[in-house]
Amino acid sequence: MHRPIMLLLVLLLLASPRSAMSAQRCHVEISEVLAATIYRGPPNLAQILQNHPEHADRILAESHGDHHLACIYRVQLNGKAYRYQIEFPDTLRKLDEGYCAGSAAKKQAKRSILSLTRTCRDPEAQATWGHSLEKFP
């Protein structure tokens, strides 16, 4: 008597919209490096200062020798084109602009995009830290 009920529950769970959503296709491709620039200061300095304006003097003094590399990519997310910027800390000045074209930087950008978009379920999601996807013109 209990086996048919259990089988029915399993079938209902497998056929639920949530299961269909989790099977949604998610394809992220870094198709082009649009820009690669080394800046003074830590990554996301503007956000740091905006979130903590009362500490701006101290933040700027402590980050005086910091540098970071900003990579801007053209990204394909499930066939739609976006622009995405990711920043890498480079206080020791070991990175150059060519790092953006390498597999390590692209892999990190892809992981960030997957996290930001909740594995493609929300491409319009706004980043609370870092940068959001922007539709490519």
Contacts in CASP RR format, 6 or more apart in sequence:
PFRMAT RR
TARGET T0000
AUTHOR 0000-0000-0000
METHOD contacts of the structure
MODEL  1
MHRPIMLLLVLLLLASPRSAMSAQRCHVEISEVLAATIYRGPPNLAQILQ
NHPEHADRILAESHGDHHLACIYRVQLNGKAYRYQIEFPDTLRKLDEGYC
AGSAAKKQAKRSILSLTRTCRDPEAQATWGHSLEKFP
13 19 0 8 1.000
21 121 0 8 1.000
24 119 0 8 1.000
24 120 0 8 1.000
24 121 0 8 1.000
25 78 0 8 1.000
25 120 0 8 1.000
26 78 0 8 1.000
26 114 0 8 1.000
26 119 0 8 1.000
26 120 0 8 1.000
27 76 0 8 1.000
27 77 0 8 1.000
27 78 0 8 1.000
27 79 0 8 1.000
27 120 0 8 1.000
28 75 0 8 1.000
28 76 0 8 1.000
28 77 0 8 1.000
28 110 0 8 1.000
28 113 0 8 1.000
28 114 0 8 1.000
28 120 0 8 1.000
29 75 0 8 1.000
29 76 0 8 1.000
30 73 0 8 1.000
30 74 0 8 1.000
30 75 0 8 1.000
30 106 0 8 1.000
30 109 0 8 1.000
30 110 0 8 1.000
31 73 0 8 1.000
31 74 0 8 1.000
31 75 0 8 1.000
31 76 0 8 1.000
31 81 0 8 1.000
32 73 0 8 1.000
32 74 0 8 1.000
33 71 0 8 1.000
33 72 0 8 1.000
33 73 0 8 1.000
33 100 0 8 1.000
33 101 0 8 1.000
34 72 0 8 1.000
34 73 0 8 1.000
34 74 0 8 1.000
34 83 0 8 1.000
35 70 0 8 1.000
35 71 0 8 1.000
35 72 0 8 1.000
36 69 0 8 1.000
36 70 0 8 1.000
36 71 0 8 1.000
36 72 0 8 1.000
36 97 0 8 1.000
36 98 0 8 1.000
36 99 0 8 1.000
36 100 0 8 1.000
36 101 0 8 1.000
37 69 0 8 1.000
37 70 0 8 1.000
37 97 0 8 1.000
38 67 0 8 1.000
38 68 0 8 1.000
38 69 0 8 1.000
38 70 0 8 1.000
38 90 0 8 1.000
38 95 0 8 1.000
38 96 0 8 1.000
38 97 0 8 1.000
39 45 0 8 1.000
39 67 0 8 1.000
39 68 0 8 1.000
39 69 0 8 1.000
39 70 0 8 1.000
40 65 0 8 1.000
40 66 0 8 1.000
40 67 0 8 1.000
41 63 0 8 1.000
41 64 0 8 1.000
41 65 0 8 1.000
41 66 0 8 1.000
41 67 0 8 1.000
41 68 0 8 1.000
42 48 0 8 1.000
42 63 0 8 1.000
42 66 0 8 1.000
42 68 0 8 1.000
42 89 0 8 1.000
42 91 0 8 1.000
43 68 0 8 1.000
43 70 0 8 1.000
43 87 0 8 1.000
43 88 0 8 1.000
43 89 0 8 1.000
43 130 0 8 1.000
44 87 0 8 1.000
44 129 0 8 1.000
44 130 0 8 1.000
45 59 0 8 1.000
45 63 0 8 1.000
47 129 0 8 1.000
47 130 0 8 1.000
48 59 0 8 1.000
49 56 0 8 1.000
49 59 0 8 1.000
49 60 0 8 1.000
52 59 0 8 1.000
65 91 0 8 1.000
66 89 0 8 1.000
66 91 0 8 1.000
67 90 0 8 1.000
67 91 0 8 1.000
67 93 0 8 1.000
68 87 0 8 1.000
68 88 0 8 1.000
68 89 0 8 1.000
68 90 0 8 1.000
69 87 0 8 1.000
69 88 0 8 1.000
69 90 0 8 1.000
69 95 0 8 1.000
69 96 0 8 1.000
69 97 0 8 1.000
69 99 0 8 1.000
69 100 0 8 1.000
70 85 0 8 1.000
70 86 0 8 1.000
70 87 0 8 1.000
71 85 0 8 1.000
71 86 0 8 1.000
71 87 0 8 1.000
71 88 0 8 1.000
71 99 0 8 1.000
71 100 0 8 1.000
71 105 0 8 1.000
71 109 0 8 1.000
72 83 0 8 1.000
72 84 0 8 1.000
72 85 0 8 1.000
73 83 0 8 1.000
73 84 0 8 1.000
73 85 0 8 1.000
73 86 0 8 1.000
73 100 0 8 1.000
73 106 0 8 1.000
73 109 0 8 1.000
74 81 0 8 1.000
74 82 0 8 1.000
74 83 0 8 1.000
74 136 0 8 1.000
75 81 0 8 1.000
75 82 0 8 1.000
75 83 0 8 1.000
75 84 0 8 1.000
75 109 0 8 1.000
75 113 0 8 1.000
75 133 0 8 1.000
75 136 0 8 1.000
76 82 0 8 1.000
77 113 0 8 1.000
77 117 0 8 1.000
77 120 0 8 1.000
77 123 0 8 1.000
77 133 0 8 1.000
78 120 0 8 1.000
78 123 0 8 1.000
80 123 0 8 1.000
80 135 0 8 1.000
81 135 0 8 1.000
81 136 0 8 1.000
82 123 0 8 1.000
82 133 0 8 1.000
82 134 0 8 1.000
82 135 0 8 1.000
82 136 0 8 1.000
83 133 0 8 1.000
83 134 0 8 1.000
83 135 0 8 1.000
83 136 0 8 1.000
84 109 0 8 1.000
84 112 0 8 1.000
84 113 0 8 1.000
84 131 0 8 1.000
84 133 0 8 1.000
84 134 0 8 1.000
85 130 0 8 1.000
85 131 0 8 1.000
86 105 0 8 1.000
86 108 0 8 1.000
86 109 0 8 1.000
86 112 0 8 1.000
86 130 0 8 1.000
86 131 0 8 1.000
87 130 0 8 1.000
87 131 0 8 1.000
88 95 0 8 1.000
88 99 0 8 1.000
88 105 0 8 1.000
88 108 0 8 1.000
99 105 0 8 1.000
113 133 0 8 1.000
114 120 0 8 1.000
116 125 0 8 1.000
116 127 0 8 1.000
116 132 0 8 1.000
116 133 0 8 1.000
117 123 0 8 1.000
117 125 0 8 1.000
117 133 0 8 1.000
118 125 0 8 1.000
123 133 0 8 1.000
124 133 0 8 1.000
125 132 0 8 1.000
125 133 0 8 1.000
126 132 0 8 1.000
END
